[in-house]
Structures are given as structure tokens and as C-alpha cells.
């Protein structure tokens, strides 16, 4: 990676640690399906899967985790693993999905894809986010969608799924177990979700006395190491 690209992405990642208030706060949830973000070319040995698009990030940007608060540690980790280039404009913009969509900005991935266990931002009234229900996650439509996405990535060398959080882990394990003959060598590795709740829940004594910034930094370093090793594996 060039020094210029490293500098740009380091600056963006550092600035993203303390994002400005989201411009899209309080706006209606779009609720449209958010497809996985996949590199345009080359092998894709790694897939990171979250729970569902967030209301202020992916729901507005149309890109998984892009603008979600939990997306900050994820994309910082991918940048550290040399698996992602972030648009340089992010240095001067709030971390906000609606802003990114208006500016036509998207991350550029290498060797890794990013998606969600459920494709839409769940809501009952178009205003408030809720977690996807088990019925939604295990519906035939959603399971078939995940199967198609895994099939497409398997054709490009997918070898490991990093399931971010319990919901993503349970959903992906269920789908893979049903079709184990399709992907006999596919591994699912459960990783804590990078949200504040996920980081605190996974920390010793549920994060008592820990600084959230330190937990996020440790999470990023661990994920970057896994992604880097998986991309370099023969």
C-alpha cells in the first residue's frame, strides 16, 4: 500500500473515533434491502457479517456498516489489514450514512466482503429501530438470500465467515449447517459485535472499569489480525 493511501486512511480512521452528530438522526427509516459490499474483482476469502443495517448508517448509505456507529471500528480494522480504502472526503465529513449517500461515497474493499444476517433495517413504524426477529432471520426468503450470497462468494474463494455478534453467528451457523455439502471447508468464526453493547458484553466483568475506546482498539487489532491472516493463507 502506498504511503499516501496509508496516510489518508489513517487520518480518516483517527477522525472517525469521535464522529460528529449524525445528520440523519430522527429521520425516517428507509427499510430497503442493503446488499453486501463485495470487491469488484479478485478472490474474496473473508466475509464479515453483522446483524442488520443500522438506521443512521447503512439504511441511509446503502452500504453495510457505512455510517453506523459500529461501522467505525469495523472499517478501521479493515483499513489496518490493508483490506479497505476509505474515501479521502471522510476526513472532513461526519460519520453519517445520509451524508455519504448524498456525496456518492463508498469504501473500496480488497479480499473481504461485508454483509448482514438480515438485509433491511428492522422497524415497526418507520421511525424506531428494533432488532430483527427470529422469524425474520429464519424465514425461507432470508435463508435463501444468505445461501445465494454464500454461493456467490464461495465461487471467489470464500473460506471464513466472521460473524459479528450472537445473532449473526446463530443465523449463519444455521444456514451453513443446512447446506454443509455446498461449502464443506467454510469456517464460521464468532467475533463480538463492534457496537458499544457488544464490546462491553464480551469484555471481562462486562467491561467494568474499562474504557470503551480501549475495548474498541483491542477489537480492531484482533479483527485486523484475523482478516490479514485469512487473506494470506494459501
C-alpha positions in Angstrom: 0.0 0.0 0.0 1.3 3.5 -0.9 2.4 5.9 1.9 -0.1 8.4 0.6 -3.0 5.9 0.8 -1.9 4.8 4.3 -1.8 8.4 5.5 -5.2 9.2 4.1 -6.8 6.1 5.6 -5.1 6.6 9.0 -6.4 10.1 9.2 -9.9 9.1 8.3 -9.8 6.3 10.9 -8.4 8.5 13.6 -11.0 11.2 12.9 -13.8 8.6 12.9 -13.0 7.7 16.5 -15.0 10.8 17.6 -17.7 11.3 15.0 -19.8 14.4 14.8 -23.5 14.1 15.5 -25.3 12.2 12.7 -27.2 14.5 10.4 -29.8 11.7 9.8 -30.7 11.4 13.4 -34.5 11.4 13.7 -35.2 10.8 10.0 -37.4 8.1 8.8 -36.0 4.6 8.3 -35.8 3.7 4.6 -36.1 0.0 5.1 -34.8 -1.0 1.7 -32.6 -4.1 1.4 -28.8 -3.3 1.7 -26.8 -5.7 -0.4 -23.4 -6.9 0.7 -20.4 -4.8 -0.2 -18.1 -7.0 -2.3 -14.8 -6.2 -4.1 -15.2 -5.7 -7.9 -12.6 -8.3 -8.7 -10.1 -10.8 -7.2 -10.5 -13.5 -4.6 -12.7 -12.9 -1.5 -11.6 -15.3 1.2 -13.3 -13.4 4.1 -16.9 -12.3 4.7 -17.8 -10.1 7.7 -21.5 -10.4 8.7 -23.3 -8.2 11.1 -26.9 -8.3 12.4 -28.9 -5.8 10.3 -28.4 -2.3 8.7 -28.5 0.5 11.3 -30.9 3.3 11.0 -28.4 6.2 10.7 -25.8 4.4 8.7 -26.3 1.5 6.3 -30.0 2.2 6.0 -29.1 5.6 4.5 -25.8 4.9 2.8 -26.9 1.6 1.2 -23.6 0.1 2.3 -23.3 -2.4 5.2 -22.0 -0.7 8.4 -21.1 2.5 6.4 -22.3 5.4 8.7 -23.3 3.1 11.5 -21.5 3.8 14.8 -20.5 0.2 15.0 -19.0 0.5 11.5 -16.2 2.8 12.7 -14.2 0.0 14.4 -15.0 -2.4 11.6 -13.7 -0.2 8.8 -10.8 0.9 10.9 -9.8 -2.7 11.3 -10.2 -3.4 7.6 -8.0 -0.4 6.8 -5.4 -1.7 9.3 -5.5 -5.1 7.5 -5.0 -3.4 4.1 -8.4 -4.7 3.1 -10.1 -1.4 2.6 -9.6 2.1 1.2 -11.9 4.8 2.6 -12.8 7.8 0.5 -10.5 10.7 1.4 -13.5 13.0 1.7 -14.4 11.3 5.0 -11.7 13.4 6.7 -14.0 16.4 6.6 -17.4 14.8 6.8 -19.5 13.5 9.7 -19.8 9.7 10.0 -23.3 9.7 8.6 -25.0 7.4 6.1 -27.2 10.0 4.6 -24.2 12.3 4.0 -22.2 9.5 2.4 -25.1 8.7 0.1 -25.5 12.3 -0.9 -21.8 12.6 -1.7 -21.8 9.2 -3.6 -19.1 7.8 -1.3 -18.4 4.1 -0.8 -15.5 2.1 0.7 -13.3 0.1 -1.6 -12.7 -3.4 -0.4 -9.9 -6.0 -1.2 -10.2 -9.6 -0.3 -13.1 -9.2 2.1 -16.8 -8.7 1.8 -19.2 -7.1 4.3 -22.9 -8.0 4.8 -25.6 -8.6 7.3 -27.7 -11.5 8.6 -30.8 -9.6 7.8 -30.8 -7.2 4.8 -33.1 -4.4 5.9 -33.2 -2.0 8.9 -36.0 -3.5 11.0 -38.7 -1.2 12.2 -42.4 -1.3 13.1 -43.3 2.3 12.5 -40.6 3.7 10.1 -39.1 5.7 13.0 -37.6 3.4 15.6 -35.1 0.7 15.0 -35.7 -2.7 16.5 -33.7 -6.0 16.4 -34.7 -8.4 13.7 -37.0 -11.2 15.0 -36.0 -14.8 14.9 -38.9 -15.4 12.4 -37.4 -12.8 10.1 -33.9 -14.2 10.3 -35.0 -17.8 9.8 -37.6 -17.1 7.1 -37.2 -19.0 3.9 -36.7 -15.8 2.0 -33.8 -14.6 4.2 -32.1 -18.0 4.4 -32.3 -18.3 0.6 -30.7 -14.9 0.3 -27.9 -15.8 2.5 -27.4 -19.1 0.6 -27.1 -17.2 -2.7 -24.6 -14.7 -1.2 -22.5 -17.5 0.2 -22.6 -19.4 -3.1 -21.5 -16.3 -5.0 -18.6 -15.7 -2.6 -17.7 -19.4 -2.5 -17.0 -19.2 -6.2 -14.4 -16.5 -5.4 -12.6 -18.4 -2.7 -14.6 -17.7 0.5 -13.0 -19.7 3.3 -14.0 -17.9 6.5 -17.1 -16.0 7.8 -16.5 -13.6 10.6 -19.9 -13.5 12.3 -20.1 -10.2 14.3 -22.3 -11.0 17.4 -24.5 -13.7 18.6 -27.4 -13.1 16.1 -25.1 -13.2 13.1 -23.4 -16.3 14.5 -26.6 -18.2 15.1 -28.1 -17.3 11.8 -25.0 -18.1 9.7 -24.3 -21.4 11.5 -27.9 -22.5 10.9 -27.7 -21.7 7.2 -24.3 -23.4 6.7 -25.4 -26.5 8.7 -28.3 -26.9 6.4 -26.1 -26.8 3.3 -22.8 -28.2 4.6 -22.3 -30.2 1.4 -22.1 -26.9 -0.6 -19.3 -25.4 1.5 -17.5 -28.3 3.3 -14.5 -26.2 4.1 -16.2 -23.0 5.2 -15.4 -21.8 8.7 -17.6 -19.6 10.8 -15.7 -17.6 13.5 -17.8 -15.8 16.1 -16.5 -12.3 17.0 -18.1 -9.8 19.4 -20.2 -7.2 17.7 -18.3 -3.9 17.5 -21.2 -1.9 19.0 -20.7 -0.5 22.5 -23.0 -3.1 23.9 -21.2 -5.9 22.1 -17.8 -4.7 23.2 -18.8 -4.3 26.8 -20.7 -7.6 26.9 -17.6 -9.5 25.6 -15.2 -7.8 28.0 -14.1 -9.3 31.3 -16.6 -8.5 34.0 -18.8 -7.0 31.2 -16.3 -4.1 30.8 -16.5 -2.9 34.4 -13.8 -0.2 34.8 -12.7 -0.5 31.1 -12.6 2.4 28.7 -14.8 1.8 25.6 -12.0 3.3 23.4 -9.6 0.7 24.7 -12.0 -2.1 24.1 -12.7 -0.9 20.5 -8.9 -0.6 19.8 -8.3 -4.2 21.0 -11.3 -5.4 19.0 -9.9 -3.7 15.9 -6.5 -5.1 16.3 -7.9 -8.7 16.7 -10.1 -8.4 13.7 -7.4 -6.9 11.6 -5.1 -9.8 12.5 -7.8 -12.4 11.6 -8.5 -10.7 8.3 -4.8 -10.3 7.4 -4.0 -14.0 8.2 -7.1 -15.2 6.3 -6.2 -13.3 3.2 -2.6 -14.5 3.3 -3.5 -18.2 3.9 -2.8 -20.5 0.9 
